[in-house]
Amino acid sequence: MRKLAALLALVASPAAATGLEIDVAGQSNGTIRIDLLEDVAPGHVEQITALAREGAYDGVVFHRVIDGFMAQTGDVEFGREGGDVSMAGMGGSERDDLDAEFSDIPFERGTVGMARSQDPNSANSQFFIMFAPGDFLNGQYTVVGQVTEGLDVLDAIKRGEGPNGAVVGAPDVMSEVRVTE
């Protein structure tokens, strides 16, 4: 009887939410915690968590940071700290690109979205975190998560220059990215 009660309690309890903890180093230092929205973008969340578990995001720079807009990272091909990051933003992972998983969730401060090319079905490993609302992105990019802690760390990330927001000099880096359950 106890086993049945324990089993029923387990089934009735909500599933543990998946998230990321991103340790940031550089001009900004600290941890950003993100709640991933696996019910909204299951394919994208699976890809991000698989890459994080493999350690693919560890040592990847924030290569495009536009004040008042967003900070972009996740280029596991060309965005490695200590390497030539001049092509950061042009690469992805060895995994397949993903079909868009658009939703009606708006891009607000702290929203995490998948970066892509002009092709809506080209997201791979790169993602961005919003500094401020960006309504013009709504329905155009896949929302994968929301920052739950560490907006102060996000706000301190070294900004880029020019309209593209390319970071000059030593960019801030995701020193370690962990998946949480």
Secondary structure, DSSP 8 states (H G I E B T S, - for coil): -HHHHHHHHHHHS-----EEEEEEESSS-EEEEEEE-TTT-HHHHHHHHHHHHHTTTTTEE--EEETTTEEEE--TTT-BTTS-GGGTTS---SS--B-----S----TTEEEE---SSTT-B-S-EEEESS--GGGTTTS-EEEEEEE-HHHHHTS---BTTTTB--SS--EEEEEEEE-
